Amino acid sequence: MNAMGVRWTAEQVLALAPDDASRRAGSRLGTAGPWSGTGRGEGAVWGLCAGSGGRPYETVVDTTGPAYACSCPSRKFPCKHALGLLLLRASDETAVPVGAAPEWAGPWLARRRGRAESPARPASGGASGGPADPEAARRRAERRAARITAGAEELEQRLADLLRGGLAAAEQAGYGLWEETAARMVDAQAPGLAGRVRELGAIPGSGPGWPVRLLEECALTHLLDRAWLTADRLPAGLATTVRTRVGLTAPADGTPVRDHWLVLAQYDTADARLTTRRVWLYGTSSRRTALLLSFGAAGRAPALALPVGALLDGELTPHAGAGRLRAEPGEHFVPVDAPVVPPPGGPVGAALDAYGRALREDPWLDSWPVTLRRVVPARAEYGWQLADADGREALPLTPAAQSRPGLWRLVAVSGGGPVTVFGECGHRGFTPLAAWSPEAPSETVPLI
């Protein structure tokens, strides 16, 4: 398992880009012209890129993270120079020869490797081994729980007033009252409840059938409120899920899982406050699907970026809660030179069953990761769907998926024949994220 011997394809490198602008800028730097002093060794790539100033930008990539460092002022991760350097190696490995890391790259790489290799400190080993005052930490947790309880009770009253006055009045009231209620949930230190309130405020007047959608979301919010207020009577796993849904962080305290992880998909969602990056992985031995989350302040890309379609050796630690999909990555992911095998998957009916079982554990799930095997994209009256090759069942694509370029990549990969598709199955349909054709089963085609 030699990290130096595995290099990413151009498609995998471009999938790391935080946005289209970075993808275009990085592509322009993927030739030997602007580069000097390039090299690679021990899972790292480095080089000097000529810029507009007199001093070239010093760029280094630790491919076992992956992690990026560059002397440019960009706030994006990876920046265009890191993308260009990786694209250069992808297109011409002789342009990035094996060698020793230069003085400007060596210390950064040494610090990263030192953090990865340093043993964990025991919990009793000094002031940094745990909370300085466990009793004070307990009192803080109790005070926060009391504030969340007060917020949940206030939100219950808000929902009762809404239903008493009739859903039609929600459109006339406007968004201001919802935003005020959301701010109260933030004051109560319940960001999960605040997020649900903002979603409620966006529904009135959002198109045909909005009262039905508002009633559905009000019911789910009411269920979450009541679950929090009676959390002491819930099963441990469901109680942890409820705490997570209202905004308390669930610890990554599961048993670490070491595996070869296939990077299935990576995509960002953003609002005015935060950019959230979701990375889906599949363990080829454990047959476990895992979700990595990374966050960036508004306007800044999250630091975590993994190449879609790559096979990486590494360790993940699951979070607590129903489903236990979310995990925290270890310090290093080492590229593996081995054939890529997509998740086994199943028909549409099996995917729906999996989503139903997941809802039983977490009723507030928007979607669940599934792999569909031998399905064909087809046009129906209401839009596009993925149908079993034998015509038994079909799953509609979500409205958002039908408006993305990835739909046409999926149709092109299929060519009218059956394909394997990974994505998220939810109550509004299926969102395809990656596909594999029978002719090239080791080639992951990103769809988002």
MOZI-V963842 format. One record per backbone hydrogen bond with DSSP energy under -1.0 kcal/mol. NH is the residue of the N-H (numbers start at 1). CO is the residue of the C=O. Records with the same first field share a line. If there is no record, write none. Layout:
# MOZI-V963842
NH = CO + CO
This chain:
# MOZI-V963842
13 = 9
14 = 10
15 = 11
16 = 13
17 = 14
23 = 19
24 = 20
25 = 21
26 = 22
27 = 23
28 = 24
30 = 27
35 = 32
36 = 48
39 = 46
40 = 97
41 = 44
45 = 61
46 = 39
47 = 59
48 = 36
49 = 57
50 = 34
57 = 49
59 = 47
60 = 69
61 = 45
62 = 67
63 = 43
65 = 62
67 = 62
69 = 60
71 = 58
83 = 79
84 = 80
85 = 81
86 = 82
87 = 83
88 = 84
89 = 85
90 = 86
91 = 87
92 = 88
95 = 92
96 = 93
99 = 40
106 = 102
109 = 105
110 = 106
111 = 107
112 = 108
113 = 109
114 = 110
115 = 111
116 = 112
117 = 113
118 = 114
125 = 122
126 = 124
129 = 126
137 = 133
138 = 134
139 = 135
140 = 136
141 = 137
142 = 138
143 = 139
144 = 140
145 = 141
146 = 142
147 = 143
148 = 144
149 = 145
150 = 146
151 = 147
152 = 148
153 = 149
154 = 150
155 = 151
156 = 152
157 = 153
158 = 154
159 = 155
160 = 156
161 = 157
162 = 158
163 = 159
164 = 160
165 = 161
169 = 166
170 = 167
173 = 169
179 = 175
180 = 176
181 = 177
182 = 178
183 = 179
184 = 180
185 = 181
186 = 182
187 = 183
188 = 184
189 = 186
190 = 185
192 = 246
193 = 246
194 = 190
195 = 191
196 = 192
197 = 193
198 = 194
199 = 195
200 = 196
201 = 197
202 = 198
203 = 200
206 = 203
210 = 207
213 = 209
214 = 210
215 = 211
216 = 212
217 = 213
218 = 214
219 = 215
220 = 216
221 = 217
222 = 218
223 = 219
224 = 220
225 = 221
226 = 222
227 = 223
228 = 224
229 = 225
230 = 226
231 = 228
233 = 230
234 = 231
239 = 235
240 = 236
241 = 237
242 = 238
243 = 239
244 = 240
245 = 241
246 = 242
248 = 243
253 = 251
254 = 318
257 = 316
259 = 314
261 = 312
262 = 282
263 = 310
264 = 280
265 = 280
267 = 278
269 = 276
271 = 274
275 = 296
276 = 269
277 = 294
278 = 267
279 = 292
280 = 265
281 = 290
282 = 262
283 = 288
284 = 260
287 = 283
290 = 281
291 = 325
292 = 279
294 = 277
296 = 275
298 = 273
300 = 297
309 = 263
310 = 307
312 = 261
313 = 334
314 = 259
316 = 257
317 = 328
319 = 326
320 = 251
327 = 291
328 = 317
330 = 315
333 = 64
334 = 313
336 = 311
338 = 336
346 = 371
351 = 347
352 = 348
353 = 349
354 = 350
355 = 351
356 = 352
357 = 353
358 = 354
359 = 355
360 = 356
362 = 358
365 = 362
368 = 425
370 = 423
372 = 421
373 = 346
375 = 419
376 = 387
378 = 385
380 = 383
383 = 380
385 = 378
386 = 395
387 = 376
388 = 393
389 = 374
391 = 388
395 = 386
397 = 384
398 = 430
402 = 398
403 = 400
404 = 401
407 = 404
409 = 405
410 = 406
411 = 407
412 = 408
413 = 409
414 = 410
415 = 411
417 = 414
419 = 375
420 = 436
421 = 372
422 = 434
423 = 370
424 = 431
425 = 368
426 = 429
429 = 426
430 = 396
431 = 424
433 = 422
434 = 422
435 = 445
436 = 420
443 = 440
445 = 435
447 = 433
